Amino acid sequence: MDLVLNVYQATKSFPTAESYGLTSQIRRAVVSIPSNIAEGASRRSKKEFTQFLYVAKGSLSELDTQLELAKRLGYFSVMKWEIIDENMVEIDKMISGLIRHQKGK
């Protein structure tokens, strides 16, 4: 959830012209990550859970691309980017670990 909070905080300063564009896309992608993990965890099979974990990884990749664009457009500082990037790397490792764990059972 820290990633979600950090991204929402960072996107507050984006131009208002991006409210329905990049800001909205970024926020949907970041919320999708924990939402898919939660939904997958409530499923009955390991296979279904694993599929939702892959969807969460896809949302994380989408978020990474969108944030790279926002950074290149100068919408937030390198310092904010580094904090968010660290969060994304950590979450990617956690999701990958969960996938390995689910497949290993």
Backbone as a ProteinNet text record, in pm:
[ID]
protein_1_A
[PRIMARY]
MDLVLNVYQATKSFPTAESYGLTSQIRRAVVSIPSNIAEGASRRSKKEFTQFLYVAKGSLSELDTQLELAKRLGYFSVMKWEIIDENMVEIDKMISGLIRHQKGK
[TERTIARY]
81.4	0	85.6	210.2	298.7	318	329.3	345.4	224.2	105.6	-16.7	-15.4	15.6	18.4	125.2	243.5	351.6	315.5	252	213.9	102.6	4.9	-101.2	-43.2	48.8	112.8	191	264.6	346.1	260.1	146.1	63.5	-22.2	-27	-100.6	-44.7	84.8	149.8	153.7	95.7	92.5	4.2	27.4	-55.6	-203.7	-291.3	-435	-481.3	-410.6	-445.5	-430.7	-353.8	-332.7	-432	-524.3	-617.9	-688.7	-732	-804.8	-716.6	-589.5	-494.6	-397.7	-274.9	-167.3	-190.2	-237.6	-261.6	-361.6	-469.6	-572.4	-519	-443.6	-385.8	-291.8	-207.6	-111.2	-183.5	-282.8	-354.8	-431.6	-490.2	-560.2	-462.7	-346.4	-246.9	-197.1	-168.1	-112.8	-215.5	-341.2	-446.7	-472.8	-452.7	-475.2	-381.5	-262.9	-164.5	-214.3	-239.7	-287.6	-428.2	-508.7	-644.5	-641.5	-554	-544.2	-485.5	-392.1	-336.1	-445.2	-523.8	-631.8	-738	-775.5	-876.4	-825.7	-701.3	-643.7	-634.3	-601.4	-589.4	-723.7	-832.2	-963.9	-1014.9	-941	-983	-959.1	-1020	-1016.2	-894.3	-828.4	-717	-586.8	-477.8	-345.2	-325.8	-380	-367.2	-433.3	-552.3	-621.1	-543.7	-497.8	-420.3	-296.6	-228.4	-107.6	-139.7	-252.2	-290.9	-311.4	-374.8	-395.6	-262.1	-167.7	-34.7	33.6	16.4	72.7	5.8	-123.5	-193.6	-138.9	-113.5	-56.4	81.8	162.4	294.2	279	178.4	151.5	116	35	-0.7	121.5	210.3	333.9	420.8	428.9	505.9	443.6	311.7	239	269.2	263	292.1	434.2	528.2	668	683.3	618.7	625.5	563.4	448.3	379	457.9	518.1	597.4	725.3	782	899.7	863.4	748.3	702	681.5	616.3	592.9	724.2	821.1	953.3	1017.4	1011.7	1071.8	1001.2	872.5	797.7	823.3	897.2	931.2	819.4	728.8	614.6	648.1	759.5	803.7	954.5	1007.2	1151.7	1214.9	1343.8	1420.6	1414.6	1414.1	1409.1	1279	1165.3	1037.6	1039.5	1096.9	1106.8	1184.9	1296.4	1380.4	1306.4	1229.6	1152.3	1048.7	977.2	874.1	937.8	1050.1	1118.9	1162.7	1213.7	1251.6	1130.1	1016.9	892.4	856	865.5	828.4	919.7	1048.3	1143.2	1110.9	1082.1	1048.6	920.5	819.7	693.3	710.6	789.5	815.6	879.6	972.8	1036.9	935.8	848.2	748.8	650.4	602.5	508.4	576.9	699.4	773.5	791.4	820.9	834.6	704.3	593.9	463.5	432.4	466.4	443.5	526	653.3	738.7	681.1	635	580	454.3	367	244	273.9	371.1	405.9	479.8	545.6	622.7	540.3	417.3	332.3	283.3
-120.1	0	126.3	114	231.3	283.9	191.9	234.5	315.8	269.9	341.1	481.7	491	621.8	712.6	658.3	738.4	788.3	703.6	742.7	848.2	829.3	929.8	1065.1	1062	1185.4	1251.1	1172.1	1225	1282.9	1219	1264.6	1386.4	1422.8	1544	1668.1	1666.8	1785	1782.5	1680.8	1674.9	1786.7	1828.9	1934.3	1893.7	1989.8	1959.5	1907.9	1943.6	1894.9	1742.5	1683.8	1538.6	1464.5	1535.6	1472.5	1351.2	1361.9	1251.4	1171.6	1203.2	1134.4	1050.9	1095.5	1019.4	999.5	1101.9	1089.5	977.6	976.6	874.8	735.6	723.8	594.8	541.8	630.1	591.2	544.3	619.3	583.7	452.7	430.2	302.7	185.6	203.7	95.6	62.6	165.8	139.8	76.3	113.8	54	-90	-117.1	-250.6	-354.6	-314	-409.8	-478.4	-404.9	-474.1	-531.8	-470	-520.5	-659.4	-680.3	-811.7	-915.5	-874.5	-968.3	-1010.9	-914.1	-945.5	-1034.8	-1001.8	-1082.6	-1223.9	-1235.8	-1367.7	-1451.1	-1385.6	-1457.2	-1515	-1455.1	-1504.1	-1617.1	-1648.3	-1755	-1892	-1991.2	-2125.3	-2207.3	-2170.1	-2254.7	-2174	-2248.1	-2187.2	-2133.8	-2206	-2165.5	-2029	-2010	-1881.3	-1770.4	-1798	-1698.8	-1659.3	-1757.9	-1731.4	-1643.5	-1669.5	-1587.7	-1441.3	-1419	-1282.3	-1216.9	-1296.2	-1241.7	-1195.5	-1270.9	-1228.6	-1100.1	-1088.2	-965.3	-847.1	-868.7	-763.9	-723	-821.1	-789.9	-708.7	-739.5	-663.6	-518.8	-499.2	-363.7	-289.4	-359.6	-298.9	-254.1	-335.4	-298.2	-178.6	-179	-65.9	62	51.6	165.9	216.1	125	161.9	244	199.3	269.8	408.7	417	545.3	643.4	593.6	681.2	726.7	641.6	681.7	797.2	787.9	895.7	1024.6	1013.3	1130.9	1193.8	1109.4	1161.1	1235.9	1177.8	1242.7	1373.1	1380	1503.2	1608.3	1569.6	1662.4	1684.5	1587	1602.3	1578.9	1514.7	1502.2	1487.7	1505	1509.5	1370.7	1371.6	1247.1	1181.9	1261.6	1207.8	1130.1	1186.6	1115.7	988	998.6	882.6	770.1	803.6	701.4	628.6	702	640.2	544	591	507.2	387.4	409.7	300.4	193.1	233.6	136.4	56	123.2	53.5	-48.6	-9.1	-99.4	-221.5	-201	-313.1	-410.6	-356	-439.2	-518.6	-454.8	-522.6	-628.5	-598.2	-696.8	-822.4	-804.4	-919	-998.2	-927.4	-995.4	-1074.9	-1014.1	-1085.1	-1205.8	-1187.3	-1299.3	-1412	-1377	-1477.3	-1550.6	-1476.8	-1540.9	-1636.7	-1595.6	-1682.7	-1811.2	-1795.8	-1915.3	-2005	-1945.3	-2020.7	-2096.9	-2030.2	-2094	-2208.6	-2190.9	-2295	-2411.3	-2382.8	-2486.3	-2578.2	-2537.7	-2619	-2742.3
0	0	0	47.4	45.9	-95.5	-191.4	-330.3	-374.9	-343	-381.1	-322	-194.4	-128.5	-188.4	-214	-273	-412.4	-490.8	-626.6	-623.5	-538.2	-527.1	-484.9	-390.2	-344.5	-458.6	-534.4	-643.6	-755.3	-782.3	-893.8	-859.3	-732.3	-693.5	-762.1	-787.6	-844.6	-998	-1059.5	-1205.5	-1259.7	-1382.2	-1441.4	-1444.3	-1422.5	-1423.1	-1558.8	-1663.8	-1797.3	-1806.6	-1716.2	-1714.8	-1626	-1563.2	-1469.1	-1526.9	-1652.7	-1714.8	-1809.1	-1809.6	-1896.4	-1815	-1813.7	-1749.6	-1599.6	-1531	-1386.4	-1359	-1432.9	-1414.8	-1447.7	-1556.4	-1595.6	-1487.4	-1436.5	-1333.6	-1207.9	-1167.3	-1044.5	-1059.4	-1175.6	-1197.5	-1194.3	-1255.4	-1258.1	-1118.2	-1039.2	-905.5	-813.1	-825.2	-742.3	-786.3	-913.7	-967.4	-906.3	-867.4	-815.6	-688	-578.5	-457.8	-475.2	-561.2	-583	-645.1	-743.2	-806.8	-711.5	-630	-531.1	-433.5	-385.7	-291.6	-355.5	-477.7	-545.1	-569.5	-612.2	-635.6	-509.7	-399.3	-271.7	-226.2	-271.8	-231.3	-320.8	-425.4	-516.9	-454.4	-512.7	-454.6	-492.4	-600.2	-641.8	-651.6	-639.6	-653.9	-794.5	-890.9	-1030.6	-1054.1	-999.4	-1014.1	-944.2	-822.7	-748.3	-828.1	-881.8	-960.6	-1081.4	-1147.3	-1262.2	-1220.5	-1106.5	-1058.7	-1020.3	-972.1	-942.2	-1070.6	-1177.9	-1306.7	-1357.2	-1334.3	-1373.5	-1292.2	-1162.8	-1077.6	-1128.9	-1171.1	-1229.1	-1356.9	-1435.9	-1557.2	-1525	-1423.3	-1380.5	-1329.8	-1262.3	-1214.1	-1331.3	-1434.5	-1553.7	-1624.6	-1632	-1691.2	-1612.2	-1480.6	-1393.9	-1416.3	-1425.5	-1447	-1575.4	-1681.3	-1809.5	-1799.3	-1737.2	-1724.6	-1637.3	-1531.5	-1444.8	-1513.7	-1596.7	-1674.3	-1767.7	-1830.1	-1916.8	-1836.9	-1722.2	-1638	-1592.9	-1562.1	-1522.4	-1638.2	-1756.3	-1873.5	-1910	-1877.8	-1902.6	-1794	-1689.3	-1581.6	-1481.7	-1469.7	-1380.1	-1232.8	-1205.9	-1066.7	-1060.8	-941.8	-923.1	-930.8	-954.5	-956.9	-819.1	-714.1	-577.8	-555.1	-597.2	-584.9	-668.2	-788.2	-876.7	-808.7	-745.7	-682.7	-571.7	-493	-384.4	-441.9	-542.6	-605	-675.2	-742	-811	-711.8	-596.1	-492.1	-448.7	-430.6	-395.4	-501.5	-628.9	-738.2	-744.2	-724.5	-725.4	-611.9	-494.9	-379.1	-404.5	-459.5	-486.8	-594.6	-696	-800.7	-741.1	-650.9	-585.2	-502.2	-431.3	-347.4	-433	-541.7	-628.6	-693	-738.9	-799	-698.1	-573.9	-468.2	-442.3	-442.7	-425.3	-540	-660.4	-776.7	-763.4	-728.1	-709.2	-600.4	-492.4	-382	-427	-500.7	-547.5	-644	-728.6	-825.1	-759.4	-647	-579	-491.4	-462.9	-375.4	-444.9
[MASK]
+++++++++++++++++++++++++++++++++++++++++++++++++++++++++++++++++++++++++++++++++++++++++++++++++++++++++

